[in-house]
Amino acid sequence: MLGPLLYVLYTAELEQVVARHGLRLHMYADDCQVYLSTSVDDAPLAVDRFTACVVDVNTWLSMIIIVIIIIIIIIIIIIINTFVVRLLGLQLEHRCITVSDNKH
């Protein structure tokens, strides 16, 4: 259940990236296809739009992969922390630092 939800969240911005170039995005299961319709006379312009779209999708993908890696690292740290605490029977203590005006 979580897999499809994460996929939808992951690809939500992709449609906006493609739409900025006037192209269409078809998504099914784990597949995404970008397409457009054009006349033969407008083919060079369509190729330019498609090329610009591919560049933007590549940029978006590079950024989203960094975000996903950061999220995975955070999850791993939480899991390791939880495992160590349970394994060693340790409890995390929350400590506060109090600032006072007392001069000694």
N, C-alpha and C positions, 0 to 999 in steps of 0.2 A: 504493500500500500504506500509506503513512504517513497519508494523508487519513482513511481509515476508523478507523485506530487513534487518531488525535487526536480524532475525533468521539466515539468511545466514551469516551475519557478526559474530554472536555469535558462530556459529558452524564451521566456516572456519578452525580454528586450530584443531578441533577435528579429522578431516581426517588425519592430519599429526601425531597426537598422536597415532592413530590406526595403521597407515602405518609403524611406527617405529618398530612395533612388527611383521610385515609381515602379518597382518590381513587385512580384507576388511571391508569397511563401506558402508552400504546402507542407504540412507536417503530418506524419502518420507514424505511430509507434515511436521508434527511435530514429526515424529518418526525416531529414529536412531537404526540400527541393526548392530552389529559387527559379522562377521562370518569368517570361514576358512574351507578349505578342507584339509583332511589328510587321510593317510592310517591307518589301525588298528595298524600296528607296530609303527607308529609315534604318536599315540594318547597321550601317557604321555608327550611328548615334546609339543604337541599342547595345552594340558591343562596348562602346565607351561607358554607358550607364552600368552595364553588367560588370565590367572590369572595376569600376569605382566601387560598386557594391561588394565585390569579392575582397577588395582591399579593406573596406570598412568592417566587413564580417571578420576578417583575419585579425584586425586590431581589437575588435570586441572580444573575440575568442581568447586572445592573449591576455586581456584584462580579466576576463571571467575565470580563466584557469588560475591566475594568481589568487583571486578571491577564494576559489575552491580549495587551493592548497593551504591557505591560511586557516580556513574553517576546519580542514582535516587535521592540521597541526593542533589547533585548539581542542578538538575532540580527543585526539590522542593524549594530550596533556591531562585532560580531565579524567580519562580512563585510567591512565597510569597513576595519577594522584589517588584516585578512588581505590585502585588495586593495592597500592602501597599502604594506604591507611587501613584497609581491611586486613591485609596480610600481616602487618606488624602490630595491629591492634592499637594504632596511634589515633589520637584525636587532635584535630587542629584546634589551636587556641587562638582566640582573637584578642589582640592586645591593643590598648589605646595609649597614646602619649598625651599627657596633659601638660599644658603650658601654664606656668604660674609666674606671678610677679615677685615672688619672694627672692630677695637678694641676700646671699649669705656671705 
